[in-house]
Amino acid sequence: MKNLINVILTIIILVFSRVNLNAQAVTTDWVVNNFPGIPVGVMTGLDQNDNVLVTGQSGDHNRIITKKYDTNGNLIWERTYSISGYAVAATWLSIDNSGNIIVTGYPHNFSSNPIESGLLTLKYDNNGNLLWDKLIQGTWAFAVRSIVDQSGNIYVTGRAWQYTATYDFVTVKYAPDGTQLWFDTFDQNSGFHTPNSMDLDQYGNLFITGGGQSGGLITVMYNNSGVRQWVREKSGTAGNNIKCDGNGGIFVTGSFYDYNTGTSNDIMLLKYDLAGNLVWQRFYDFGNSEYGNLINIDSHSNIFITGFGALQGAFPGWLTVKVDPSGNLLWYKRFKFNSGWEEYPYFALTGPDDEIYVTGNVGVAYGGTTYHGMETVRYNSDGSNPWVAGVNLYAGIGKGLALGSDLSLYGVGMFYYSVIKYSQSLTLNVKTSIEGFYDPVQNKMIKDTVKVYLKSSSSPYNAVDSALAILDSNGNGNFNFPNAANTVPYYIVINHRNSVETWSAAANSFSSGNVSYDFTISSGQAFGNNQILKGAKYCIYSGDVNKDGLIDAGDLALVDNAVIFSLSGYVNTDADGNNFTDAGDLSIVDNNTSHGVIAITP
């Protein structure tokens, strides 16, 4: 009966999956949920084979649950961890270079006085065997984050508090076998302080940022041996996230109260060097209160800040900001799904084309009630938004994302431990000009629909996928292929309603999900140099009205007949795209017939 309920509820989730698309760029492959109770998912990651690792806790809070799924959503293994007499919670998941899984969390016993808790670290091997567990006990103590270096050493940071003496930041380094290498506690002045984020640089230095009871962005640097190098504090709210850029730059984000207006907070971004010097600080104000929560750095050292903000009198929504390496604003995007609901992003990551993916919660109305829904948004490097996708019910809050080698995107939702796979189409950016439709004087082309095929690079050159798109006035079109694969070479084949089928000169491979190909720059961009120069651009030949692969008397007869009857509208005999079949069309077809134009293929 329980399995039947699980299946029914999974179907409900799939029914209410949302994919708001531009050109069908993403699909929801599968959703897996876990019942009974309301288990909580907190983080996800991928091993070397793109198997999905997720961790969270059971609905009764008595077990940490870690699971591994294959790329089809089939459960490979499940492991639970409990401590007698304690509730337990998971907070983070990391994966080392050998595929071992590190889960951090904390036990807690609220019936004790003082409250008993601690920083818990679990290490599983790739097959789910528990290699070791370590607990640093304390009062009101919990692990916040973990990170693994290239040698498999594990760093864990969290918070602990004692009634007699406060030591707020607690950080420990473990060797791969679980041996404790160093341990440090850090208290800045007085009161409570909590670390929120950590990162390693290329030298093995560890950086932690967080905040205090009375505010302030606190940043701490440790060397590889655990010796504290420097501590820096800036006015503002807590340091919410920290990232190293690989060039000696350390970036911290949070927010800062805008004393100029006296009414709002601005996103704050700080850059430190390795010596702890403040290189620069930037503030970003987008009209009201804004808060920076997450940092990602792309391959060109541009910085993404993900946070939230609201216009005056409105509920908060997601905010994604991109700045250059000097902190200058490049663009920002707001995302709001439900104007009557508080919506926050919780996780973000960048992809190989410097795109960014953001997930979090939105308000979804269903049956007269608003629920938490998990939403995921992609922004390209230029800020364009190719897709938004989400799950309305039961997934709740998007807590983590992981990007597969094939650009499949995996997410974990907080409620019901939901695991979701999205598949992204590979995108081909084509530029081509159609002879009859292109005006060399205006350097513009009449827009029209084109079908592009991806064909195998070896005989018999079978079609692997196809896509329709409209070429704009510059001849550009974006074509999405859900059935194509990265790194596999394909011929690009242009098929237009009254033009000769034209193949790319060679097979091309998608890299990081995208490839661009410009037919217009040379006749040699087409197989067999099968293009005509018109003005400054090379164009595919117009006039194959009957689509038999050659322009001949058969096409000429069709156009001649259409001219006699003054045929108009969107018809194949209109070789110049002006919606009338006339002498101009007849001239194009007659000229190409006399030159014996045919499709040239491998």
N, C-alpha and C positions, 0 to 999 in steps of 0.2 A: 504493500500500500504506500509506504514511504517513497519507494522508487517512482511509483505512478505520480505522486504529488510533485516530486522533483521534475519529472518530465513535463507535467502540465504547466508548472510555474516557469520552466525554461522556455516553453512555447509562448507563454504570455509575454515574456521579456523580448523574445524575438519578434513577436507581432508588433510590439511597441518600440522596437528599435527605430531610431531616426537617422537618416542620412540625408543631409541637405547638401546638394552637390552642385558643382560647376562641372559640366561635361562628364558626369559619372566617374569621378576621380577616385572614389573609395567605396568599398562594400563591406558590410558586416558579415564575416565568415561564420563565426560561432560565438555563443555566449554560454558559459558554464557557471552554474550557481550551486551553492552549498546550503543544505538544510539539514535538520530542523534548527529552531532557534534563530537568532540573528547573528551569525558569525561575522567577524570584522576582518576585512582584508586591508593591509597597510602598505605593501610594497611588492614590486615584481622585478624580475631580471631574466636574462637569457644566458644559457650555457653556450658552449662552442658549436652545438648543433641546432641552435635556435629553439631548444626545448625551453618551456616557460616555467620559471620558479616563482612561487608566490608564498607569502607568509602572512599570518594574522592570528587571531585568537577565536576560540569557540564562543558561542553565544552565552554560555554560563561563566565565561572568563576563567575557567579552570585549566585550559590547555592552550599552548601555542601550537598552531597547526601550520605545517610547511608542506607544500605540494609541488609536484613536478608534472607538467603536461607536455605531450608532444605537440607538434605544429597543427595537428588536426583536432586538438582539444581532448584527446584521450589521456586519462590519468595514468601516469607511469608509476608513481609512488606517492604515498602520504605518510607523514610522520607527525606524531604528537609529542609534546613535552609538558610535563607538569611537575609541581613541587607540592608535596603533601602539606596541607594546612594553609596554602597560599593561593590567591588568585594570581594569574600571570597574564602579561600582555606583551605583544611584539611591537617593535617600533621601526625596525629597519631590516633590510636584506642586502647583502653584498655577495659578489661572486668573485673568486680569485682566478688566476690564469689557468689553474688546473681543474676548474669546474667545481671546486668545493664551495659550499654555501655557508655563509656566516649570517646568523640571525641574532639581532640584539633585542633586548626588551627588559622587563623588570617583573619580579614578583612583588606582591604587596599583601599585607595582613592588616586590614583596617580595625580589627578587633583588639589589636595590641596597643599598648600605650608605653612609649611612643610608637608611631606607625613603623612597622618593619617593612623594608623593601630593599632594593639593591640593583646593581648594574649586572644584567645577565647576558652572557655571550655563549652562543651555541655554534658548533662547527660540524657540518655534515659533509660526507664525501659525495661524489657525483651519483652514487647509488642510494643515497639517503641514509647511510649508516652514520650514527652519531659518533664523531671522533672524540670530542671532548666538550665539556660545559664548564664555564667559569662564572662565579658569582662574587661580586664585591658588595658586601652587605652595608647597609646604612639606614638612615632615617629619612623618609620622604626622598628616597634615592631612585633614580631611573636612568636608563641608557637612552640617549637621544639619537645618536648616529654612529655608524661604523664606516670605515674605509679600509681598503686593502692595498698594499703597495705591490710593486712588481715582483718582490721576493716572497710574497705571501704573508708578510707580517700584517697584523690586524690592529687597528687603532679604534678605540671606543671612547666616546665622550658622553658625559651625562651630568646630572646634578645630584648632590647629596647635601643634607642639612642635619646638624646636630643641635640639640638644645643648648649645650654649653659653649660650643664654638662652631661657627659656620665656615665650611669650606665648600664653595658653591660649584665651581667647575671641577669635575673629576674626570681625569683622562688616564687611560691605560694602554700600553702597547704589549701585544702578545706575539710571540714567535709562532710560526706555523704549527708547531706541536703543542701549543697552549701555554708554554712557559712565559711567565710574566717578565718582560724585559725592563719596563719602567712604569712608574705610577706617579701621578702628580695631582695635588689638589690646589685650587687657586681661588682666593677670595679678594675681590677688589673693594676696598674700603669696608662698608658694612651693609647689612641687609642681604636679601636673596639675589642670586645671580644665576642665570640659566643659559647654557650654551645651546645654540640653535643649529649650527652648521659647522662643517669642517672640510678641509681640503689639503691635499699634498702637492708640493711643487716637484719639479724634476730633480731636485737635489735630496729629496726625502725629508724636507722640513714640513712640519705640520702647522696648520693655521686653523684657529677656532674663533668663531665670533658668536656673540650672544648679547644679553642685556641684563639690566639690574632692576632692583625694586623701585628705584627712583629715576629710571630711564638711563640712557646712555648706550652708545654702541661700543662694546668692548671687543677688542681683537687681541689675540694672544698668539705668539709664535714660539714653537719648540724646534730645536734641532733634532737630528736623527737619534740622538742619545737621550732625548727627553729633557734637555736643559732648556729652561725658559730663556728666550732671547730678548724679547721685548713684549710690552703690554701697551696698547693704545686705547684711549677712550675719547669718544666724541659725543657732544650733546645731541640728543635726539632720542628716538625710541630704540628698541633693541636692534642689534645687528642680526638680521634675519637670514642672510645667506652670504657665503663667501666662496670665491673661485680664484684660482691661480691661472694666469694666461700662458705659462710656459716660457715667458720672456722676462721673468723677474717681477711681474706686476701682480699685486694682490688686490682684489676688488671686493668691497663690502657694500651691501645695500640695506636700507631700512627706510625710515622717514624722519622728517624734521618739521617741527612746528613753524609755520610761516608767520613770523612776527610782523611782517609788513602788512598783512591783512588782518592778523589776529583772529582768524576764523578757521584756518585749515592747515593740514599737513601736506608737505611736498615729499615726493620720492627723493631720497638722498643716495648718491653713489660716491664712494670713497675709493681712491687708488693709493695704495702704499707700495713702497719699494721693499727690497729684502732687508734693508737696514731699519725699516719701520718709519721712514720718512713719509709724510703725507705729500704725495706728488700733486694731486689735485682733488677737489671735491666739487660735485655738481648737484644742482637741485632742479627738479622737474615738476612744473606746476601746470596742470591741465584743466584748471577751472574751479576746483574745489579741493577736497581732501583726497590725497593719493598716498598709497603705501607700497613700498617695494618689498617683495617676499622672496623672489628667486632670481638667480643669475645664471646665464649660460653664455659661453664665449664661442664664437664661430671660428672657422679656419682662417679668417682674415683679421682676427683679433677684435672684431666688432662685438659689442656686448648687448645681450638681451636682458632686460629686466621685466619680470612678470610680477604683477601685483594686483591691486584692486583700487577702485575709486568710484566716486559718484558725482554727478552733477548736483547742484543745489537742490535739496529737498527730495532727492531720488534715493532708491536703494542701491547699494554698491554692486558693481559688476566688474568683470575682468578687465585688466589693462595690460597690454604688451607693448614694451618700449624698446626700440633699437637705437643704440648710439654708436659712434665710431670710436676707435681706440683712444681718442682724446676726450671722450665724453660728450661730443657734440651730437645733438639730437638728429637722427636720420628719419625716423617715423614713429608714430604710436598708433595703436589700434584699440578701440574699446569693443568689448563683446558683452551683450546683454540679451539674455533669452527671455526672461520674465520680468517685466518692469516692477512687479509687486513682490519681489522675492530677493533676499540677500544672496548674492552669488559670488563665489570666491574660487580662484584657481589654486590648486594644491601641488601641482608638479608640472615641470616643463623639461624638454630636452631638445637638442638640435640634431639635425640630420646631415648627411654627407653633402648636400647642396646648400648648406647654410640656411635651411628652412628650420622652423621651430614648431614643435607640437606642445600644446598646452591642454591639461585636463583639470577638471574640478567639478563643482556642483552648480546646478541650475534648478529653478523651480518649474516643475512640470504639472500642469493641471490635468486631472483625470477624475471623472465621476464627481465633479463639484469640489474636489479637494486638491490641494497643491502638495506634491511630494518632491523630495530630493531626486534629481536626475543627474546621471553622469554624462558630461559632455566633453568632447575632444575637438580641438580646433587646430588646423594647420595654417601657418602663415609662411609664404615663400620669402626669400631673402629680401625682395623689394617691398614686402608688406602686403602683397596680394594674397587673397584668401581662397584657395582652390576648393576647400571643403570644410564642412562642419558635420560631425557625426555624434550620435549619442544613444543612450538607452534610457527610456523614460522611467521605468519602474524597477525597484528592487536593487539596482546597481548603486543608487544613492550618490555617493561622492567619489569622483575620480581621484585616486590616491597615488597612482604610479603608472609609468609608461616604460616600455622597452621597444627598441626598434630592431627588427630582424635584418639579416643580411640581404633578404629579398625585398626590403622595405615594408614588410608586414609590420603592423603596429599592434602591440599587445598592451592591454590596460587592466588594472585591477580596481574594482569598485569597493567602497568601504562596507556597504551593507550586503549581507548574504554572500560575502567573499566572492563577488562576481569577477570572472575572468573573461575578457573580450578580445577577439582578434579582428582587426580591420586589415583588409588587403587594399593596397594602393595600386592603381593602374600606372604602368609606365607611360611617360609622356614624350611624344615626338613633336618637336617644334619645327615645322616645315615652312620653307619659303619657296614659292614657285609662281611663275607668271604664265597666264594663258594667252597665247598669241592673239586671238581675236578680241579678247576682253581687255588687253593692256593698251593704254594710251601713252606712247613715249613722250609726247609733248607735255602732258600733265604729270607724267611719271606716276600714274594711278591706274588701278585695275578695277573693273566692275566686280563687285563681290559675288561669289558663287560657291555652291557646295561641291566639295571634292571628297571622294572616298580613297583612303590610303590603305594599302595592304602591306603587311609585313610578310615576306616570303622567305622560306628556308634558303640558306646560302649554298646548298648543294642540290644537285639534280635529284628529283624532278621539280625542285623549287616550289614545294607546296605552300599554300597560304597558311600561316600560323594564326593570324589575327587580322582584323580590319576595323576601321573607325571612320566615321563621318564627321566633317567639320566644315565651317564656312571660312574660305580664304578672305581676309580683309582687303582693303583697297591697296595695301602694300604687298599683298600676296602671302601674308603670314597666316598660319593656322596651327592650332594645338590639337593633337590627336592622342587619345588615351587608349591604351591597350592592356586590358586586364589579363590576357592569356600569354603575354610575352614575358621573357625573363631577362634579368640583367646579365651582361657579359656574353650573351649569345648573339652571334652576328646574323643580321637579317638584311635582305634587299628591301628598299623602300620603293613601292610601286604607286604611282599617281594615276588615278582613274577619274577622269572628268567626263561629263555627259556627252560632249561632242569633240573631245580631243584624243589624240593618239596616246594609248597607254605608255607611260614613261617610267623607266627603272633607274634607280640610283646607279652610279658607275661601279660601285662596289658594295659589299655587305657592310653594315654598320652595327655596332654594339651599343646598347644602353649602358651608361655608367651612372650609378647612383640614381637610377630611375628615370633619367632624362637623356635625350640626345637631340641635337639640332642639326638640320641639313638644309643648305641653301642651294637650290637648283639654278638660281638666276645669275650666279657670278661667272660661270664658264659653261661652254657646251660640254666640257669634259665632266661636269657633275652628273650628266645623264649617261647611261650605258650606251655605248656606240656613238657618243657625241650627238645624240638624237634630239637636238633643240635648234631653234632658229633665233638669231640675234635680231632684236627689234629695239631700236634706240640703243640704250646702254645695258639692256637686260636680255638674258637668254630666256626664251619662252618655250613651253611645250607646244607642239603643233596642234592647231585647231582644224576641224573638218571631218573627223571620223564619226560621222553622224549615226551610222548603223552599228558602230562599235564592233567591227569585225577585225580590227587590228591594222587596217590600211585605209588610206584615203584614195578613192578611185571613182570610177564612173557610177558605181552604185550610190555613193554619197552625193555625187553631183546631181544625179537624177532626182533624189529626194529633195534636195534644196531647190532645184529648178521647179519642181512641182509645187513646192510650198510658196515660192515667189509668185507663181501664176495665180494661186488662190489667196495671196496676201495673208498667209498664216502669221499669227501674232501670239504673244504670250510666252510662257516658259516652255519652249519647245526645243528639241535637239537640233532642228535646222537653223536655229538662230546662232550662228557661229561667232557673232561679235557681241552678243549679250545685251542688245538694245531692245529686246522684246518684239522685234519685227524681223521677219524673213524677207530680205530684199537683195538688191544687187550687191551690196557690201558683203553679205554672207556668201553669195555665189562666187564672188571674186576670190575670197579666201580659199574656198574648197577647190575651185578650178586651179588656182596656183599650186596648191599642195598636191593635187592630182597629177599635174604635169611634171612634178618633181618626184613622183613615186614614193611619197612619204609612207612609211610603214612603222609598226612597233618593232623595236630592236630589243631582244631579250637574251639572257645568257644561254 
